[in-house]
Amino acid sequence: MLAHTSAILFSKSQRNRVSENVPSPLYYQLYRLIKAYILDGTFHHGEKLPSEKELAEGFNVSRITVKRAVNELAAEDLVERGRGRGTHVIYKYTPKPVQAPMLGVLEEIDSIAQNSVAEVLDCRLVVPPQSIRSEFSLANNDPLFHLVRRRERAGAFFGYFDSWSAGVDMADNTAIFAHESRHQYLRESGMVVDRINQTISAVPASETVAAQLQIPVGFPLMSLVRRSYFKDDDREMLVDYLLALYNTDLFQYRMDLKLD
C-alpha cells in the first residue's frame, strides 16, 4: 500500500522513474529526482519530506537505498535530518528569471516542458472558432493545428494550455507532447518565428479549466496569451496562438528584461 504522503508528493509516472532497468544505482536515481524538485522549488524551504519508510514503500526500494539517497542530499546542504523531527528542506529556492531576447523566452518554454509532464486533452487539425479565425485573418475554412494539454509536476496540475498553429501537420504520435516541448515540434515542422508578443493578466477559472486543474470554479489564474509572428517581406503573419492558464499556488512566471 503506497504511503499517503508519497502519493501526494510524487505521481505514479515520477515513481516509475526509479527503476532497476536504469543503469545508474537506485539510490542515485532517487537522490537526483528529489534534488531536482528541491532545486526548482517544488519542495520548498522548511518542507518536511516523507519518512524513509514512506519513500521506500512509494518507490518500492529498500530503506538502505532511501537512507543513502537522503544522506547525499544532506551532504549537499539541501536537507537537514533531525532525530524525532524527520527530514526538512533547508535549500532556499529563488525563481530563475526568463532572460530576453526571444531566444531566452523559448529556452525557458523548453525548460518548463523538461521539468514537468503533459497530458494531451485534444490534438487534431480542425477549423477554428471565429475568434481564432480573426486572430489568424483566415478568409476561408482552413484548418489549424489545435493542441490542448494540462501539465503536472509532483502530482499536481499547475497549467492548462490551449494552442492553435498555422502550417503544421498532425503528429504521427501525440504521445510525444507528454515530454517534448510543443515549440520543439513546431520548429521541427518548419515553423519560423521572428517576433513574440505576450499578454499577462488574471482570470477566473471556467468550469472546463477548473475541472482539468482540479480547482474550484472561479479560482484566480494567471493568464498568458502568447502570439508568435513570422515576417514575410513587409507582411507580418500570426503563425501560433497560445493561451496558458497557471495555478499561481503552484507556478511562478518571472521575466528579467535588460535594456541595451
N, C-alpha and C positions, 0 to 999 in steps of 0.2 A: 504493500500500500504506500503510495507516494506521500511524503510528508507535506502537510498543507502549506507551510511557509515556502518550501522549494517550488511547489506548484505555482504559487503566485509570482515568485521572482523569475522563474525560468519556464519558458514554454517547452512543449514536447520536442519541437524541432531543435531548440537550443540544447536540450539534454542529450539528444541523439548525436550531437557533435563530439561528445566524449565517447570514443569507441575504440575497441581493440583492433578495429580494421584500419585505424590510422597509424602510420609508422611511429610517431612520437609517443613517449610514455604517457600513461593515463593521467598521472599527477600533473604533468606538464600541460596537457590539453585542458584540464580543469583550471589550473593556475592561469593560463592565457585567457580563458573565457571570462573568469571572474575579474581579472585585471583589466580587460577591455571595458567592462561595464563600470568599473571604478573610475578609469581614466576619462570615459566620456560622460560621466555624471549620472549614469543610470542608478548606481549605488552612491548615494550622496554622503557627505561628511557626517559622521555620527551614527549612520545607519548600522543596525545590527544584522550581521549575516546569519544565515541558517546555521544550526549546530552541525558538528561533524557527523552526527547520526543522520540528520535530515539530508545533508548533502550526499552522504554515502547511499542512502535509500533512493534519493531523487535521481542520481546519476548511475546507480547500480554499480558502484565501485566499493572498495574496501575502506574502512576507517583510516588505515595506514596511508592509502592514496590521498584521501582528503587532508589528513594531517600534514603530509608533505607539501601539498599544494598551498595550504594556508600558511605554512612556515615560509614558503617562498614569498608570499605576499607580505608577510610581516618583515622579512629581511629587507624588502624594498621600501619599508615605511609606508605601505599602503593601508595596512590594517594593524590593529593592536589587540592582542589577546589578553584577557583578564580572567583569572580563576573565579568562577561563580558569576561572571558578568557576560561571558561569551566573547565573540569577535566583532569588533566595530571598525568601520571605515574611518581612517584618520587623514586620508588624502583629501585636499580641498580642490574641487573642480572649478575651473574658470572657463566659461564657454569660449570656444575658439571663433574669432570673428571671421566673416566672409570677406575676403580681400577683393577689391576692384583691381584691374578692369574685368571685362566679361569673362575671361578665362578663369579667374578666381571663382566667380559665381558658378560656372559649370563644374569646376573641380569640387566645390562644396556640395553640389547636387549629387555628383557621383559618390561622394563620401557618405551622404545620407543613405544612399542605396546599399553601400557596402556594409553599413553598420546596423541594418535593420532587414526585416523580411517582409515582402509584399504579398498580399493575396489579391489575385485578379478577380474582380467582380463582373467586368464586362469587357470584351475585346472583339471588335468587328469593324468592317467597313460599312458605313451607314450614312444616309442623307441626314445632315444635322438639323436641329430646330432653327427657326427663323433668327433667333438672337445670335447663334453661332454663324449662320449664313451671312448675316450682316457684318460680323466681325471680319470674315474672310472675303467679303464682297463677291459672294458666289451668285452668278446670274442664272444658273440652272440647277438641276438636281444632282450635281456632282457629289459623290460620297467623300467622306473624310475618315481617317483612321481614328476610331474612338476607343479610348482605354480608360477604365475606371478601376482604381485599386484602393486598398487600405493598407497601411504599414503598421507593423508591430515590432516592439522591442521589449525584451524582458517580460513577455507575456501580456503586454498592454498595447492596445491600438491607439497610436498617437496622431495619425494623419489620414485624411481622405483626399484622393487625387482624381480629378476628372479632366481628361485632356482630349484635345482634337488636333489632328495633324494633317497637313496637305501633302500630297505626293508621296505617301508612304503606303506600301503594300502590307497585307496581313502577314504576321509572323507565322512560320511553319509550326512553331510550338509556343503557345502563350505562356508556358511554364517558365520561359526564360525571364519573364518580368518579375518573378519572385525574388531573384537575387541580383539581376542585372539592371543597371540604370536605364531608364527609358531613353535618356539622351544618348546613351551609347548606341542603342538600337537605331535611333534617328540618324546619328552620324554614319553608322554602317549602312543605312538605307540611302545615303547620299544627300541628306538634308544639310544645307549650308546656312548658317545664321550669322548676320552681320551686326544685329543690334537686339538687345533685350530690354523690354520695359516692364517694370514690376510695380504693382499697386498693393499696398498692405493696409488692411482695415480690420475691424472686428464685426463679427456677425453672430447671430444666434443659431444654434444647431437646428436644422429642419428635422422632421420625423425620419426621413431616409438616412441622413447623416448620423443622427443620434443613435439609430439602431445599429449602424455599422461600427461606430466608435464606442458603443456600449456606454452612453452617457445620457442624461436627461434631455428631453426636447427643450430647446431654448438655452442650453448651456453655452456660455460665451466661447467662441472660437476665433483664432487668428486666421484671417482670410488673406491669401496671397494669390493675386492674379498675375500670371507671367505671360507676356506676349513676345514672341520671337519673330524677327523680321529678316527677310533677305532682300537685298537691293540689286535690282536688275536694271542697269543703266541709271536712269533718273527715277525709276519707279520702285517704291518700297512695298513689298508684299508680306502680309502676315502668313507665316508658314506653320506656326504652332501656338496653341492657346491652352494654358493650364490653369485650372482652379485648384488650389491646395488649401485645405482646411485643417488646422492644427489644434489639438488639445493642449493649451498652454500650461496645464499642470504637468505635462509630460514632455514638452518640447520647447526649445528656445531657438529663435532665428535671429542672428545678430550680424550686422554688417559694419565693417570699418572702412570707410571711404577716404582715400588720401588724395588731396589736391596737388596737382603738379605745380 
